[in-house]
């Protein structure tokens, strides 16, 4: 692995937001409308990360991976979010893990996942149209459980739930 993992600080919010947008462009551009990555979307990601990092929560794990002085990936996990008031099937949830394509296969993604969740029971949502991510999670003991959802903000992407 050619990256160092650490907890982010509030000053990292802009870099993480830019990485979040960049990795979505790398992964999902072919599934999204041409105007998806608008200035409002980018500004929204910046605001979100500023809020998240300004108000850290003890039960939430966020890690960034740095390589050559740049943030190249992040992971974010915490308590599971109940869907429609139903009891989540696992207590912990991976909210997000993104890594620049140049670092795929380097071990950085594995280190980020391990830092976020360890090896215990967890759940996550993954785009059904992302076979690379599904294979990665399967190698880490997750399985598709048949539950799917469509995000109203990205209706071209169907998310599938995976459990471990």
Backbone bond lengths (Angstrom), bond angles and torsions (degrees), N, CA, C in turn:
res aa  C-N    CA-C-N  psi(-1)  N-CA   C-N-CA  omega(-1)  CA-C   N-CA-C  phi
1 X - - - 1.462 - - 1.515 108.31 -
2 X 1.319 116.35 129.92 1.453 121.76 -179.44 1.517 110.91 -109.34
3 X 1.310 116.02 47.40 1.457 121.48 179.14 1.523 108.30 -150.53
4 X 1.305 114.49 156.76 1.460 121.89 176.91 1.517 107.90 -111.91
5 X 1.332 116.65 133.39 1.458 120.89 176.80 1.515 110.01 -96.29
6 X 1.336 115.84 144.01 1.456 121.63 177.11 1.514 109.31 -157.74
7 X 1.350 114.31 165.01 1.458 119.95 172.20 1.522 107.94 -75.48
8 X 1.323 117.08 137.49 1.460 118.60 177.98 1.528 111.00 -76.66
9 X 1.322 114.98 158.75 1.461 122.73 175.16 1.529 107.18 -117.01
10 X 1.336 118.24 162.99 1.468 119.57 -178.34 1.531 114.29 -52.59
11 X 1.318 117.83 -31.87 1.464 120.48 179.59 1.530 112.36 -66.34
12 X 1.330 118.46 -14.16 1.462 122.43 179.07 1.528 112.79 -84.11
13 X 1.313 118.21 -7.21 1.469 121.22 -172.68 1.531 112.39 -53.85
14 X 1.309 118.44 -46.89 1.462 121.08 -178.18 1.517 112.13 -63.02
15 X 1.329 117.28 -43.64 1.462 120.92 -179.78 1.524 111.10 -66.23
16 X 1.333 117.16 -39.54 1.467 119.70 178.78 1.527 109.89 -67.71
17 X 1.322 117.63 -42.20 1.469 120.77 178.53 1.526 110.50 -61.29
18 X 1.324 117.32 -43.99 1.468 120.15 178.83 1.522 110.92 -63.81
19 X 1.327 117.07 -39.87 1.465 121.34 177.40 1.523 109.96 -64.69
20 X 1.322 117.11 -42.57 1.465 122.19 179.40 1.534 109.46 -56.44
21 X 1.325 116.58 -48.00 1.464 121.17 179.13 1.526 110.52 -64.81
22 X 1.322 117.02 -45.45 1.470 120.89 -177.69 1.522 111.75 -62.04
23 X 1.322 117.18 -41.61 1.458 119.37 -179.10 1.524 111.42 -70.55
24 X 1.327 117.19 -34.20 1.467 119.41 174.34 1.522 109.97 -64.46
25 X 1.337 116.83 -40.06 1.469 119.47 177.11 1.524 110.47 -61.73
26 X 1.323 117.01 -43.46 1.469 120.96 -179.69 1.523 111.75 -63.85
27 X 1.313 116.52 -36.14 1.460 120.80 -170.89 1.521 114.28 -95.68
28 X 1.328 117.89 -38.37 1.465 120.11 -167.93 1.523 116.22 -120.03
29 X 1.336 119.87 3.13 1.464 120.99 -177.02 1.520 112.03 -52.22
30 X 1.326 117.51 -39.83 1.462 121.23 -177.79 1.525 113.08 -67.69
31 X 1.320 117.89 -13.88 1.467 121.50 -179.25 1.531 113.28 -104.22
32 X 1.322 117.00 -8.30 1.460 120.75 -171.93 1.526 111.59 -112.77
33 X 1.333 116.47 154.47 1.464 119.05 177.10 1.536 110.78 -62.73
34 X 1.321 116.41 153.87 1.465 122.15 -176.10 1.528 112.77 -57.06
35 X 1.327 116.50 -31.42 1.475 119.79 -176.84 1.537 112.99 -94.34
36 X 1.326 118.04 12.53 1.461 120.85 -175.58 1.524 112.57 -60.25
37 X 1.322 116.92 -42.96 1.464 121.09 -175.87 1.530 110.51 -87.47
38 X 1.306 115.18 57.18 1.462 122.10 -179.42 1.525 110.68 -73.28
39 X 1.303 115.41 168.68 1.467 120.47 176.35 1.534 110.01 -60.19
40 X 1.334 117.10 -36.87 1.470 120.46 178.55 1.528 110.75 -64.09
41 X 1.332 117.74 -40.05 1.462 121.40 178.62 1.528 109.82 -63.28
42 X 1.314 116.11 -47.67 1.468 120.77 -178.91 1.528 110.78 -63.33
43 X 1.310 116.93 -44.29 1.468 121.06 177.11 1.523 110.61 -60.86
44 X 1.337 116.98 -39.42 1.458 121.48 178.24 1.517 112.35 -62.31
45 X 1.319 117.73 -41.12 1.468 120.86 176.66 1.525 110.63 -63.20
46 X 1.317 116.68 -40.44 1.472 119.71 178.65 1.531 110.27 -63.15
47 X 1.315 116.70 -45.49 1.473 119.99 179.03 1.522 111.31 -62.16
48 X 1.322 115.97 -43.14 1.458 120.03 -179.57 1.527 110.36 -59.00
49 X 1.330 117.49 -50.13 1.464 120.13 -177.81 1.520 112.59 -68.04
50 X 1.319 117.16 -33.34 1.471 119.31 174.52 1.521 110.23 -61.20
51 X 1.322 116.94 -43.99 1.471 121.81 178.74 1.527 111.81 -64.96
52 X 1.325 116.52 -48.12 1.462 121.14 -177.63 1.524 110.64 -59.29
53 X 1.330 117.14 -45.51 1.463 119.97 -176.38 1.525 113.28 -79.35
54 X 1.326 116.95 -23.17 1.463 120.07 178.21 1.523 111.85 -76.23
55 X 1.335 116.28 -21.37 1.471 121.28 -177.13 1.524 110.17 -128.47
56 X 1.326 118.23 67.89 1.473 119.97 -178.23 1.522 111.38 -62.88
57 X 1.320 115.02 146.55 1.456 121.70 178.45 1.520 108.41 -117.73
58 X 1.308 115.23 139.48 1.459 121.25 -175.78 1.524 113.43 -60.36
59 X 1.332 117.67 -33.66 1.460 120.74 -176.15 1.529 113.41 -93.76
60 X 1.336 116.18 10.44 1.460 121.75 178.57 1.521 109.07 -112.58
61 X 1.332 115.86 129.84 1.465 121.27 179.78 1.522 109.37 -109.85
62 X 1.313 116.02 118.94 1.465 121.99 174.42 1.518 106.75 -123.20
63 X 1.319 115.61 132.43 1.455 121.34 176.95 1.518 108.38 -134.21
64 X 1.317 115.48 145.46 1.453 120.74 173.34 1.519 108.18 -116.63
65 X 1.315 115.40 151.32 1.463 122.34 174.10 1.521 107.08 -110.13
66 X 1.324 114.99 127.92 1.462 121.07 179.19 1.514 110.00 -113.40
67 X 1.309 115.35 139.05 1.456 121.75 175.10 1.516 107.70 -139.53
68 X 1.316 116.41 127.09 1.468 122.06 -179.48 1.528 111.97 51.91
69 X 1.331 116.52 39.96 1.456 121.52 175.56 1.513 115.90 81.06
70 X 1.333 118.13 2.80 1.473 121.47 179.77 1.523 109.81 -119.07
71 X 1.316 115.31 145.78 1.462 120.42 173.78 1.523 107.44 -77.75
72 X 1.346 115.44 122.30 1.467 121.21 -176.32 1.526 112.64 -113.24
73 X 1.339 116.66 -6.80 1.450 119.88 179.80 1.508 110.99 -168.17
74 X 1.327 115.69 163.41 1.459 120.69 174.73 1.516 109.70 -152.51
75 X 1.321 114.73 156.31 1.466 121.46 171.26 1.518 107.48 -131.67
76 X 1.352 115.20 153.24 1.459 121.11 -173.91 1.527 107.22 -150.39
77 X 1.317 117.10 118.17 1.468 121.72 -178.94 1.519 109.84 -141.37
78 X 1.317 115.15 157.40 1.461 120.15 178.71 1.516 110.19 -173.54
79 X 1.323 116.14 -159.81 1.467 119.56 179.54 1.531 110.76 -61.13
80 X 1.312 116.79 143.25 1.464 120.66 179.77 1.513 111.12 -63.10
81 X 1.302 113.77 145.35 1.463 121.51 179.93 1.521 107.97 -98.02
82 X 1.314 116.76 123.86 1.466 121.80 -179.55 1.522 109.68 -71.39
83 X 1.311 116.26 135.24 1.460 122.69 176.81 1.528 108.39 -98.74
84 X 1.313 116.85 124.97 1.465 121.88 177.43 1.522 112.99 54.06
85 X 1.334 117.25 33.03 1.454 121.54 177.69 1.512 114.89 77.30
86 X 1.330 117.05 -0.82 1.470 120.30 179.80 1.527 109.85 -77.32
87 X 1.304 115.55 152.06 1.465 121.36 176.90 1.524 108.97 -69.32
88 X 1.331 118.74 125.03 1.461 119.63 178.56 1.532 111.05 -64.08
89 X 1.331 117.67 148.02 1.461 120.49 -178.16 1.528 113.89 -73.58
90 X 1.320 118.09 -13.70 1.466 122.57 177.52 1.525 108.38 -139.87
91 X 1.320 116.83 152.17 1.459 121.31 -178.44 1.534 112.76 -76.42
92 X 1.357 117.07 -28.57 1.468 121.55 -177.96 1.524 109.81 -111.30
93 X 1.338 114.42 147.81 1.466 120.32 -179.13 1.520 109.91 -137.47
94 X 1.316 115.65 136.99 1.455 120.93 169.13 1.514 106.47 -83.69
95 X 1.330 116.33 114.30 1.467 120.27 -179.97 1.523 110.64 -79.39
96 X 1.320 116.15 -40.47 1.463 119.32 -177.46 1.516 109.94 -163.88
97 X 1.314 114.63 148.23 1.458 122.18 168.75 1.523 105.66 -149.29
98 X 1.303 115.47 122.29 1.462 120.75 -179.42 1.511 109.27 -136.69
99 X 1.332 114.60 142.33 1.451 121.91 -177.09 1.525 108.03 -144.07
100 X 1.324 116.84 136.03 1.465 120.53 177.08 1.521 109.37 -56.81
101 X 1.323 116.68 140.82 1.464 121.63 -177.03 1.520 112.38 -56.35
102 X 1.312 117.26 -32.63 1.467 120.42 -179.68 1.528 112.25 -61.16
103 X 1.337 117.29 -18.19 1.463 121.77 -178.35 1.524 113.39 -106.45
104 X 1.355 117.08 1.85 1.466 119.68 176.22 1.522 108.85 -60.84
105 X 1.315 116.30 140.03 1.455 121.56 177.86 1.521 114.36 80.13
106 X 1.329 117.52 4.58 1.469 121.37 -176.64 1.520 113.79 -92.63
107 X 1.345 116.92 -9.73 1.458 120.73 -174.63 1.519 113.16 96.16
108 X 1.330 117.16 -10.00 1.466 120.59 -178.92 1.527 110.80 -67.61
109 X 1.322 116.98 -42.44 1.466 119.89 177.99 1.515 111.60 -60.29
110 X 1.327 116.95 -41.72 1.472 120.96 177.84 1.513 110.53 -62.23
111 X 1.319 117.22 -43.84 1.465 120.81 179.28 1.527 110.87 -63.46
112 X 1.331 117.27 -39.17 1.464 120.36 178.32 1.525 111.21 -65.67
113 X 1.336 116.92 -43.14 1.467 120.04 178.69 1.525 110.43 -63.16
114 X 1.328 116.99 -45.88 1.460 120.68 179.79 1.525 111.17 -60.83
115 X 1.327 117.05 -39.59 1.462 120.91 -179.77 1.528 111.33 -67.91
116 X 1.320 116.71 -32.92 1.466 120.80 -177.84 1.518 112.53 -78.96
117 X 1.346 116.97 -41.14 1.467 120.67 -170.15 1.518 115.20 -122.09
118 X 1.303 118.71 -18.69 1.457 118.89 -170.32 1.517 108.41 65.41
119 X 1.325 117.38 -147.10 1.468 120.32 -177.46 1.522 112.93 -113.28
120 X 1.321 117.43 9.18 1.455 120.71 -176.08 1.510 114.23 -79.51
121 X 1.338 115.99 177.86 1.460 121.25 178.11 1.526 110.80 -59.86
122 X 1.323 115.67 141.06 1.460 120.51 -179.92 1.523 109.35 -162.79
123 X 1.310 115.07 170.60 1.454 122.04 174.82 1.514 108.91 -133.01
124 X 1.323 115.53 163.51 1.461 121.28 176.10 1.515 108.35 -160.71
125 X 1.322 114.77 164.41 1.452 121.87 173.30 1.519 107.10 -115.50
126 X 1.327 116.81 134.79 1.463 121.87 -179.04 1.527 108.40 -132.40
127 X 1.326 116.43 143.90 1.463 120.20 176.30 1.520 109.41 -65.24
128 X 1.322 116.32 126.76 1.467 120.77 179.34 1.525 111.07 -59.25
129 X 1.323 116.89 -25.92 1.455 122.82 -178.16 1.524 111.88 -86.31
130 X 1.334 118.57 14.83 1.457 122.57 -178.30 1.534 109.33 -120.62
131 X 1.338 117.09 75.67 1.462 119.99 -175.58 1.528 113.14 -62.66
132 X 1.313 118.28 -30.41 1.468 120.82 178.90 1.526 109.89 -63.12
133 X 1.334 116.87 -45.69 1.464 120.70 179.75 1.529 110.59 -65.39
134 X 1.321 117.74 -42.77 1.465 120.88 179.67 1.524 110.10 -60.06
135 X 1.326 117.91 -43.35 1.467 121.23 178.38 1.532 110.85 -63.55
136 X 1.323 117.16 -40.23 1.465 121.51 177.68 1.527 110.38 -59.90
137 X 1.318 116.68 -47.79 1.465 119.96 -179.10 1.536 111.39 -66.56
138 X 1.321 116.84 -37.60 1.471 119.55 177.01 1.524 111.01 -60.84
139 X 1.328 116.73 -41.02 1.472 120.00 177.89 1.529 111.13 -62.61
140 X 1.331 115.94 -20.07 1.460 121.22 -179.93 1.523 112.54 -102.38
141 X 1.329 116.55 19.87 1.463 121.42 171.93 1.514 115.74 88.02
142 X 1.322 118.93 4.88 1.464 121.23 178.19 1.521 109.49 -85.34
143 X 1.337 114.77 152.23 1.461 120.43 176.39 1.524 108.62 -137.55
144 X 1.302 116.35 146.59 1.464 121.49 174.61 1.522 108.14 -68.30
145 X 1.328 116.58 135.09 1.471 118.45 -179.76 1.527 113.36 -108.24
146 X 1.334 117.31 5.98 1.467 121.05 176.14 1.514 114.83 91.50
147 X 1.330 118.86 -6.98 1.462 121.34 179.16 1.521 108.55 -88.11
148 X 1.341 115.80 133.03 1.457 121.84 -179.98 1.519 109.87 -132.04
149 X 1.343 114.45 158.39 1.460 119.90 176.23 1.527 108.80 -150.62
150 X 1.315 114.92 154.46 1.462 120.97 175.60 1.519 107.51 -114.01
151 X 1.310 115.71 126.91 1.456 121.45 178.29 1.527 107.83 -77.00
152 X 1.339 118.40 125.96 1.467 119.85 -178.24 1.534 113.12 -62.42
153 X 1.331 117.34 -21.24 1.465 120.70 179.55 1.525 112.14 -86.44
154 X 1.321 116.91 -16.13 1.472 121.90 178.38 1.529 109.11 -138.53
155 X 1.352 117.19 67.38 1.462 119.79 -172.97 1.522 114.76 -64.26
156 X 1.328 119.09 -13.65 1.462 120.77 178.05 1.523 111.96 -80.82
157 X 1.341 117.04 -8.35 1.455 121.11 -178.03 1.522 109.55 -112.89
158 X 1.327 115.94 122.27 1.456 121.78 174.79 1.515 107.36 -99.59
159 X 1.321 116.71 126.17 1.459 122.27 177.67 1.517 109.76 -95.37
160 X 1.325 114.90 139.11 1.470 122.18 177.06 1.522 107.89 -114.77
161 X 1.326 115.91 139.49 1.464 120.04 179.94 1.516 109.96 -85.64
162 X 1.328 114.81 139.78 1.453 121.82 175.25 1.518 108.47 -125.42
163 X 1.332 115.60 142.37 1.462 122.34 -177.83 1.527 110.34 -124.60
164 X 1.312 114.53 151.09 1.464 121.32 171.69 1.506 107.50 -137.24
